[in-house]
Amino acid sequence: MVGCNTVPNQGKIIEEATQVGEKYFIDEYSTEVKFTEHKFMPKDLSHNISLSGHVKANKDTEIKILIDYDTFRIQNAIVPKELLNKRQN
């Protein structure tokens, strides 16, 4: 029996969200990142997945991004100050 808060196709969602998140940091900050953790928000509250990790060139520089897994649109990103100066927009 599947719990009411279980998200179907989690593996596929994680894979696609990871690609979207990596592309976001490359496009917006010219920075490659590595996501090391993921967390699905409670399904009854939102359809978001949180990805956290670090900048590839510096494991001490942590990043986090929140993505809607229905649309794969970025909801929010936590970006360290050193990356803000690299913003492309």
MMTF fields as JSON, N, C-alpha, C and O atoms, coordinates in Angstrom:
{
  "mmtfVersion": "1.0.0",
  "mmtfProducer": "UNKNOWN",
  "numBonds": 355,
  "numAtoms": 356,
  "numGroups": 89,
  "numChains": 1,
  "numModels": 1,
  "chainsPerModel": [1],
  "groupsPerChain": [89],
  "chainIdList": ["A"],
  "bondAtomList": [4, 2, 8, 6, 12, 10, 16, 14, 20, 18, 24, 22, 28, 26, 32, 30, 36, 34, 40, 38, 44, 42, 48, 46, 52, 50, 56, 54, 60, 58, 64, 62, 68, 66, 72, 70, 76, 74, 80, 78, 84, 82, 88, 86, 92, 90, 96, 94, 100, 98, 104, 102, 108, 106, 112, 110, 116, 114, 120, 118, 124, 122, 128, 126, 132, 130, 136, 134, 140, 138, 144, 142, 148, 146, 152, 150, 156, 154, 160, 158, 164, 162, 168, 166, 172, 170, 176, 174, 180, 178, 184, 182, 188, 186, 192, 190, 196, 194, 200, 198, 204, 202, 208, 206, 212, 210, 216, 214, 220, 218, 224, 222, 228, 226, 232, 230, 236, 234, 240, 238, 244, 242, 248, 246, 252, 250, 256, 254, 260, 258, 264, 262, 268, 266, 272, 270, 276, 274, 280, 278, 284, 282, 288, 286, 292, 290, 296, 294, 300, 298, 304, 302, 308, 306, 312, 310, 316, 314, 320, 318, 324, 322, 328, 326, 332, 330, 336, 334, 340, 338, 344, 342, 348, 346, 352, 350],
  "bondOrderList": [1, 1, 1, 1, 1, 1, 1, 1, 1, 1, 1, 1, 1, 1, 1, 1, 1, 1, 1, 1, 1, 1, 1, 1, 1, 1, 1, 1, 1, 1, 1, 1, 1, 1, 1, 1, 1, 1, 1, 1, 1, 1, 1, 1, 1, 1, 1, 1, 1, 1, 1, 1, 1, 1, 1, 1, 1, 1, 1, 1, 1, 1, 1, 1, 1, 1, 1, 1, 1, 1, 1, 1, 1, 1, 1, 1, 1, 1, 1, 1, 1, 1, 1, 1, 1, 1, 1, 1],
  "groupList": [{"groupName": "MET", "atomNameList": ["N", "CA", "C", "O"], "elementList": ["N", "C", "C", "O"], "formalChargeList": [0, 0, 0, 0], "bondAtomList": [1, 0, 2, 1, 3, 2], "bondOrderList": [1, 1, 2], "singleLetterCode": "M", "chemCompType": "L-PEPTIDE LINKING"}, {"groupName": "VAL", "atomNameList": ["N", "CA", "C", "O"], "elementList": ["N", "C", "C", "O"], "formalChargeList": [0, 0, 0, 0], "bondAtomList": [1, 0, 2, 1, 3, 2], "bondOrderList": [1, 1, 2], "singleLetterCode": "V", "chemCompType": "L-PEPTIDE LINKING"}, {"groupName": "GLY", "atomNameList": ["N", "CA", "C", "O"], "elementList": ["N", "C", "C", "O"], "formalChargeList": [0, 0, 0, 0], "bondAtomList": [1, 0, 2, 1, 3, 2], "bondOrderList": [1, 1, 2], "singleLetterCode": "G", "chemCompType": "PEPTIDE LINKING"}, {"groupName": "CYS", "atomNameList": ["N", "CA", "C", "O"], "elementList": ["N", "C", "C", "O"], "formalChargeList": [0, 0, 0, 0], "bondAtomList": [1, 0, 2, 1, 3, 2], "bondOrderList": [1, 1, 2], "singleLetterCode": "C", "chemCompType": "L-PEPTIDE LINKING"}, {"groupName": "ASN", "atomNameList": ["N", "CA", "C", "O"], "elementList": ["N", "C", "C", "O"], "formalChargeList": [0, 0, 0, 0], "bondAtomList": [1, 0, 2, 1, 3, 2], "bondOrderList": [1, 1, 2], "singleLetterCode": "N", "chemCompType": "L-PEPTIDE LINKING"}, {"groupName": "THR", "atomNameList": ["N", "CA", "C", "O"], "elementList": ["N", "C", "C", "O"], "formalChargeList": [0, 0, 0, 0], "bondAtomList": [1, 0, 2, 1, 3, 2], "bondOrderList": [1, 1, 2], "singleLetterCode": "T", "chemCompType": "L-PEPTIDE LINKING"}, {"groupName": "PRO", "atomNameList": ["N", "CA", "C", "O"], "elementList": ["N", "C", "C", "O"], "formalChargeList": [0, 0, 0, 0], "bondAtomList": [1, 0, 2, 1, 3, 2], "bondOrderList": [1, 1, 2], "singleLetterCode": "P", "chemCompType": "L-PEPTIDE LINKING"}, {"groupName": "GLN", "atomNameList": ["N", "CA", "C", "O"], "elementList": ["N", "C", "C", "O"], "formalChargeList": [0, 0, 0, 0], "bondAtomList": [1, 0, 2, 1, 3, 2], "bondOrderList": [1, 1, 2], "singleLetterCode": "Q", "chemCompType": "L-PEPTIDE LINKING"}, {"groupName": "LYS", "atomNameList": ["N", "CA", "C", "O"], "elementList": ["N", "C", "C", "O"], "formalChargeList": [0, 0, 0, 0], "bondAtomList": [1, 0, 2, 1, 3, 2], "bondOrderList": [1, 1, 2], "singleLetterCode": "K", "chemCompType": "L-PEPTIDE LINKING"}, {"groupName": "ILE", "atomNameList": ["N", "CA", "C", "O"], "elementList": ["N", "C", "C", "O"], "formalChargeList": [0, 0, 0, 0], "bondAtomList": [1, 0, 2, 1, 3, 2], "bondOrderList": [1, 1, 2], "singleLetterCode": "I", "chemCompType": "L-PEPTIDE LINKING"}, {"groupName": "GLU", "atomNameList": ["N", "CA", "C", "O"], "elementList": ["N", "C", "C", "O"], "formalChargeList": [0, 0, 0, 0], "bondAtomList": [1, 0, 2, 1, 3, 2], "bondOrderList": [1, 1, 2], "singleLetterCode": "E", "chemCompType": "L-PEPTIDE LINKING"}, {"groupName": "ALA", "atomNameList": ["N", "CA", "C", "O"], "elementList": ["N", "C", "C", "O"], "formalChargeList": [0, 0, 0, 0], "bondAtomList": [1, 0, 2, 1, 3, 2], "bondOrderList": [1, 1, 2], "singleLetterCode": "A", "chemCompType": "L-PEPTIDE LINKING"}, {"groupName": "TYR", "atomNameList": ["N", "CA", "C", "O"], "elementList": ["N", "C", "C", "O"], "formalChargeList": [0, 0, 0, 0], "bondAtomList": [1, 0, 2, 1, 3, 2], "bondOrderList": [1, 1, 2], "singleLetterCode": "Y", "chemCompType": "L-PEPTIDE LINKING"}, {"groupName": "PHE", "atomNameList": ["N", "CA", "C", "O"], "elementList": ["N", "C", "C", "O"], "formalChargeList": [0, 0, 0, 0], "bondAtomList": [1, 0, 2, 1, 3, 2], "bondOrderList": [1, 1, 2], "singleLetterCode": "F", "chemCompType": "L-PEPTIDE LINKING"}, {"groupName": "ASP", "atomNameList": ["N", "CA", "C", "O"], "elementList": ["N", "C", "C", "O"], "formalChargeList": [0, 0, 0, 0], "bondAtomList": [1, 0, 2, 1, 3, 2], "bondOrderList": [1, 1, 2], "singleLetterCode": "D", "chemCompType": "L-PEPTIDE LINKING"}, {"groupName": "SER", "atomNameList": ["N", "CA", "C", "O"], "elementList": ["N", "C", "C", "O"], "formalChargeList": [0, 0, 0, 0], "bondAtomList": [1, 0, 2, 1, 3, 2], "bondOrderList": [1, 1, 2], "singleLetterCode": "S", "chemCompType": "L-PEPTIDE LINKING"}, {"groupName": "HIS", "atomNameList": ["N", "CA", "C", "O"], "elementList": ["N", "C", "C", "O"], "formalChargeList": [0, 0, 0, 0], "bondAtomList": [1, 0, 2, 1, 3, 2], "bondOrderList": [1, 1, 2], "singleLetterCode": "H", "chemCompType": "L-PEPTIDE LINKING"}, {"groupName": "LEU", "atomNameList": ["N", "CA", "C", "O"], "elementList": ["N", "C", "C", "O"], "formalChargeList": [0, 0, 0, 0], "bondAtomList": [1, 0, 2, 1, 3, 2], "bondOrderList": [1, 1, 2], "singleLetterCode": "L", "chemCompType": "L-PEPTIDE LINKING"}, {"groupName": "ARG", "atomNameList": ["N", "CA", "C", "O"], "elementList": ["N", "C", "C", "O"], "formalChargeList": [0, 0, 0, 0], "bondAtomList": [1, 0, 2, 1, 3, 2], "bondOrderList": [1, 1, 2], "singleLetterCode": "R", "chemCompType": "L-PEPTIDE LINKING"}],
  "groupTypeList": [0, 1, 2, 3, 4, 5, 1, 6, 4, 7, 2, 8, 9, 9, 10, 10, 11, 5, 7, 1, 2, 10, 8, 12, 13, 9, 14, 10, 12, 15, 5, 10, 1, 8, 13, 5, 10, 16, 8, 13, 0, 6, 8, 14, 17, 15, 16, 4, 9, 15, 17, 15, 2, 16, 1, 8, 11, 4, 8, 14, 5, 10, 9, 8, 9, 17, 9, 14, 12, 14, 5, 13, 18, 9, 7, 4, 11, 9, 1, 6, 8, 10, 17, 17, 4, 8, 18, 7, 4],
  "groupIdList": [1, 2, 3, 4, 5, 6, 7, 8, 9, 10, 11, 12, 13, 14, 15, 16, 17, 18, 19, 20, 21, 22, 23, 24, 25, 26, 27, 28, 29, 30, 31, 32, 33, 34, 35, 36, 37, 38, 39, 40, 41, 42, 43, 44, 45, 46, 47, 48, 49, 50, 51, 52, 53, 54, 55, 56, 57, 58, 59, 60, 61, 62, 63, 64, 65, 66, 67, 68, 69, 70, 71, 72, 73, 74, 75, 76, 77, 78, 79, 80, 81, 82, 83, 84, 85, 86, 87, 88, 89],
  "secStructList": [7, 7, 7, 6, 6, 7, 7, 6, 6, 2, 2, 2, 2, 2, 2, 2, 2, 2, 2, 2, 2, 2, 2, 2, 2, 2, 2, 2, 2, 1, 7, 7, 3, 3, 3, 3, 3, 3, 3, 3, 7, 7, 6, 6, 6, 7, 7, 3, 3, 3, 3, 3, 3, 3, 3, 6, 6, 3, 3, 3, 3, 3, 3, 3, 3, 3, 3, 3, 6, 6, 6, 6, 3, 3, 3, 3, 3, 3, 7, 7, 2, 2, 2, 2, 6, 6, 7, 7, 7],
  "xCoordList": [0.834, 0.0, 0.87, 1.831, 0.549, 1.299, 0.682, -0.535, 1.537, 1.043, 0.498, 0.877, -0.386, -1.029, -0.045, -0.334, 1.113, 2.079, 3.236, 4.209, 3.138, 4.188, 4.028, 2.937, 5.13, 5.13, 5.484, 6.532, 4.618, 4.944, 6.103, 6.327, 6.823, 7.934, 9.022, 9.561, 9.346, 10.334, 11.684, 12.307, 12.137, 13.44, 13.489, 14.463, 12.446, 12.37, 12.311, 12.951, 11.547, 11.432, 12.782, 13.197, 13.469, 14.784, 15.751, 16.485, 15.75, 16.646, 16.362, 17.285, 15.097, 14.748, 14.988, 15.496, 14.625, 14.845, 16.338, 16.734, 17.158, 18.608, 19.117, 19.929, 18.654, 19.067, 18.62, 19.39, 17.391, 16.873, 17.699, 18.061, 17.991, 18.771, 20.187, 20.689, 20.83, 22.188, 22.198, 23.076, 21.234, 21.136, 20.895, 21.468, 20.06, 19.782, 21.078, 21.333, 21.887, 23.119, 24.138, 24.903, 24.156, 25.055, 24.558, 25.342, 23.262, 22.702, 22.737, 23.076, 22.392, 22.266, 23.576, 23.788, 24.46, 25.664, 26.956, 28.023, 26.879, 28.05, 28.815, 30.044, 28.068, 28.668, 28.107, 26.895, 29.014, 28.595, 28.394, 29.205, 27.298, 26.978, 26.785, 26.576, 26.859, 26.589, 25.557, 25.787, 24.42, 23.388, 23.664, 23.906, 23.625, 23.947, 22.76, 22.774, 21.732, 20.555, 19.293, 19.311, 18.207, 16.903, 15.855, 16.007, 14.799, 13.697, 12.406, 12.305, 11.43, 10.111, 9.328, 9.261, 8.74, 7.887, 6.594, 6.227, 5.897, 4.644, 3.686, 3.378, 3.232, 2.422, 1.139, 0.656, 0.581, -0.658, -0.416, -1.368, 0.848, 1.173, 1.665, 1.286, 2.505, 3.041, 3.59, 3.78, 3.832, 4.446, 5.862, 6.222, 6.657, 8.018, 9.021, 8.749, 10.19, 11.329, 12.453, 12.704, 13.115, 14.25, 15.521, 15.657, 16.442, 17.742, 18.807, 18.782, 19.738, 20.834, 22.142, 22.197, 23.189, 24.503, 25.529, 25.485, 26.467, 27.553, 28.061, 27.762, 28.831, 29.501, 30.584, 31.314, 30.697, 31.673, 33.098, 33.892, 33.426, 34.792, 35.11, 36.275, 34.085, 34.304, 33.226, 32.103, 33.562, 32.582, 32.045, 31.006, 32.742, 32.288, 31.212, 30.564, 31.016, 30.008, 28.709, 28.533, 27.801, 26.554, 25.493, 25.434, 24.666, 23.556, 22.307, 22.382, 21.158, 19.886, 18.908, 18.942, 18.041, 17.055, 15.739, 15.731, 14.64, 13.305, 12.635, 12.536, 12.182, 11.613, 10.232, 10.037, 9.275, 7.933, 8.056, 8.44, 7.733, 7.94, 6.794, 6.844, 5.767, 4.733, 5.148, 4.921, 5.759, 6.136, 7.642, 8.098, 8.417, 9.88, 10.33, 11.332, 9.556, 9.923, 10.601, 10.237, 11.584, 12.307, 11.386, 10.82, 11.241, 10.43, 11.298, 10.892, 12.504, 13.382, 14.775, 14.927, 15.781, 17.158, 17.889, 17.769, 18.644, 19.492, 20.902, 21.507, 21.404, 22.678, 23.637, 23.269, 24.854, 25.817, 26.249, 26.184, 26.693, 27.076, 28.106, 28.021, 29.077, 30.136, 29.597, 30.236, 28.432, 27.837, 26.981, 26.804, 26.451, 25.583, 26.303, 25.683, 27.598, 28.377, 28.511, 28.813, 28.288, 28.411, 27.078, 27.007, 26.032, 24.677, 24.708, 25.274, 24.099, 24.118, 23.073, 23.246, 22.001, 20.914, 21.139, 20.327],
  "yCoordList": [-1.19, 0.0, 1.242, 1.328, 2.184, 3.417, 4.457, 4.642, 5.14, 6.171, 7.36, 7.589, 8.114, 9.238, 10.371, 11.253, 10.357, 11.419, 10.979, 11.716, 9.794, 9.301, 9.9, 9.919, 10.38, 10.973, 9.879, 9.246, 9.647, 8.632, 9.087, 10.284, 8.134, 8.406, 9.278, 10.162, 9.045, 9.88, 9.903, 10.959, 8.751, 8.691, 9.593, 10.316, 9.547, 10.374, 11.855, 12.684, 12.188, 13.585, 14.085, 15.192, 13.283, 13.688, 13.939, 14.927, 13.043, 13.168, 14.456, 15.208, 14.71, 15.901, 17.18, 18.162, 17.174, 18.348, 18.655, 19.82, 17.623, 17.812, 18.493, 19.415, 18.053, 18.669, 20.129, 20.993, 20.41, 21.776, 22.654, 23.779, 22.134, 22.887, 23.167, 24.281, 22.162, 22.358, 23.402, 24.265, 23.33, 24.302, 25.711, 26.676, 25.835, 27.14, 27.789, 28.96, 27.045, 27.625, 27.942, 28.899, 27.156, 27.468, 28.712, 29.618, 28.764, 29.891, 31.19, 32.24, 31.132, 32.343, 32.803, 34.002, 31.856, 32.199, 31.665, 31.807, 31.057, 30.465, 29.555, 29.576, 28.759, 27.92, 26.507, 26.306, 25.529, 24.136, 23.722, 24.038, 23.008, 22.565, 21.056, 20.42, 20.504, 19.082, 18.975, 19.427, 18.373, 18.167, 16.847, 15.823, 16.886, 15.697, 15.193, 14.059, 16.025, 15.619, 16.138, 17.142, 15.436, 15.898, 15.623, 14.73, 16.408, 16.219, 16.653, 17.762, 15.769, 16.113, 16.807, 16.316, 17.944, 18.637, 17.822, 17.082, 17.94, 17.198, 17.47, 18.62, 16.402, 16.495, 17.288, 17.93, 17.247, 17.981, 19.484, 20.264, 19.901, 21.322, 21.934, 23.051, 21.197, 21.699, 20.531, 19.433, 20.78, 19.776, 20.222, 20.387, 20.413, 20.89, 19.859, 19.059, 19.907, 19.117, 20.106, 21.036, 19.885, 20.705, 19.919, 18.764, 20.553, 19.946, 20.78, 22.008, 20.123, 20.851, 20.181, 18.987, 20.98, 20.472, 21.574, 22.391, 21.579, 22.55, 22.898, 22.219, 23.966, 24.35, 23.308, 22.932, 22.841, 21.784, 22.202, 21.39, 23.465, 23.94, 24.2, 24.381, 24.221, 24.524, 23.836, 24.332, 22.71, 21.931, 22.684, 22.313, 23.731, 24.512, 25.529, 26.093, 25.768, 26.728, 25.987, 25.37, 26.057, 25.309, 26.075, 27.304, 25.306, 25.869, 25.037, 23.883, 25.652, 24.945, 25.533, 26.727, 24.677, 25.139, 24.397, 23.221, 25.095, 24.526, 24.535, 25.579, 23.376, 23.22, 22.587, 21.612, 23.148, 22.559, 21.35, 21.496, 20.163, 18.968, 18.674, 17.685, 19.509, 19.377, 20.141, 19.683, 21.31, 22.173, 22.272, 22.739, 21.84, 21.958, 23.414, 23.72, 24.304, 25.709, 25.952, 25.362, 26.826, 27.188, 28.025, 29.02, 27.622, 28.369, 29.322, 30.443, 28.854, 29.638, 29.023, 27.821, 29.858, 29.36, 30.11, 31.328, 29.366, 29.972, 29.961, 28.913, 31.176, 31.354, 32.116, 33.166, 31.618, 32.34, 33.654, 33.815, 34.592, 35.93, 35.883, 36.667, 34.98, 34.945, 34.621, 34.954, 33.977, 33.705, 34.858, 35.02, 35.658, 36.77, 37.726, 38.304, 37.893, 38.787, 38.234, 38.979, 36.922, 36.283, 36.245, 35.724, 36.792, 36.724, 37.279, 38.344, 36.553, 36.918, 37.967, 38.678, 38.082, 39.005, 40.36, 41.262],
  "zCoordList": [0.0, 0.0, 0.0, 0.764, -0.832, -0.953, -0.025, -0.008, 0.753, 1.65, 0.882, -0.266, 1.509, 0.822, 0.542, -0.268, 1.203, 0.991, 0.097, -0.061, -0.484, -1.352, -2.747, -3.316, -3.271, -4.608, -5.61, -5.485, -6.61, -7.616, -8.507, -8.683, -9.057, -9.978, -9.351, -10.017, -8.093, -7.411, -8.116, -8.231, -8.586, -9.257, -10.48, -10.689, -11.279, -12.481, -12.107, -12.754, -11.069, -10.63, -10.132, -10.475, -9.328, -8.813, -9.962, -9.959, -10.944, -12.1, -12.875, -13.189, -13.182, -13.958, -13.158, -13.699, -11.87, -11.026, -10.909, -10.906, -10.813, -10.739, -12.004, -11.924, -13.16, -14.421, -14.484, -14.904, -14.072, -14.071, -13.122, -13.467, -11.934, -10.951, -11.426, -11.273, -12.0, -12.513, -13.621, -13.653, -14.524, -15.623, -15.076, -15.582, -14.055, -13.446, -12.942, -13.227, -12.205, -11.663, -12.754, -12.628, -13.814, -14.937, -15.667, -15.949, -15.975, -16.725, -15.93, -16.477, -14.653, -13.845, -13.215, -13.032, -12.88, -12.119, -12.735, -12.138, -13.915, -14.571, -13.613, -13.564, -12.856, -11.818, -11.889, -11.969, -11.857, -11.819, -10.375, -9.505, -10.129, -8.775, -8.753, -9.786, -7.549, -7.351, -6.237, -5.115, -6.561, -5.562, -4.853, -5.492, -3.535, -2.74, -1.929, -1.449, -1.772, -1.004, -1.671, -2.382, -1.426, -1.922, -0.853, -0.02, -0.898, 0.048, -0.632, -1.158, -0.613, -1.137, -0.03, 1.097, -0.357, 0.592, 0.753, -0.16, 1.891, 2.057, 0.889, 0.574, 0.266, -0.949, -0.753, -1.686, 0.459, 0.696, 0.865, 0.836, 1.04, 1.172, -0.139, -0.493, -0.849, -2.122, -2.923, -2.401, -4.159, -5.032, -5.36, -6.525, -4.317, -4.475, -3.991, -3.096, -4.617, -4.187, -3.888, -4.654, -2.77, -2.375, -2.675, -2.273, -3.379, -3.658, -2.973, -3.049, -2.306, -1.678, -2.039, -2.334, -2.006, -2.364, -2.235, -1.315, -3.191, -3.123, -4.518, -5.5, -4.574, -5.807, -6.072, -5.154, -7.308, -7.627, -7.302, -6.829, -7.552, -7.346, -5.871, -5.516, -5.01, -3.6, -2.765, -2.666, -2.173, -1.409, -0.188, 0.357, 0.241, 1.394, 1.024, 1.906, -0.273, -0.717, -0.983, -2.033, -0.016, -0.083, -0.875, -0.855, -1.566, -2.34, -2.084, -1.663, -2.348, -2.197, -3.206, -3.504, -3.722, -4.69, -4.458, -4.095, -4.673, -4.522, -5.891, -6.535, -6.324, -7.67, -7.572, -6.846, -8.308, -8.422, -9.348, -10.508, -8.848, -9.672, -10.629, -11.36, -10.638, -11.669, -12.93, -14.05, -12.73, -13.856, -14.057, -15.101, -13.07, -13.043, -13.175, -13.822, -12.54, -12.455, -11.109, -10.091, -11.134, -9.921, -9.036, -9.487, -7.787, -6.832, -6.012, -5.707, -5.659, -4.81, -4.877, -5.097, -4.685, -4.624, -3.523, -3.393, -2.741, -1.719, -2.276, -2.497, -2.494, -3.186, -2.276, -1.75, -2.078, -1.248, -1.887, -3.106, -1.048, -1.52, -2.636, -3.582, -2.546, -3.562, -4.954, -5.952, -5.038, -6.346, -6.842, -8.05, -5.936, -6.347, -7.289, -8.182, -7.094, -7.967, -9.376, -10.309, -9.542, -10.843, -11.596, -12.71, -10.993, -11.604, -13.008, -13.256, -13.924, -15.338, -15.703, -16.692, -14.935, -15.306, -14.729, -14.937]
}
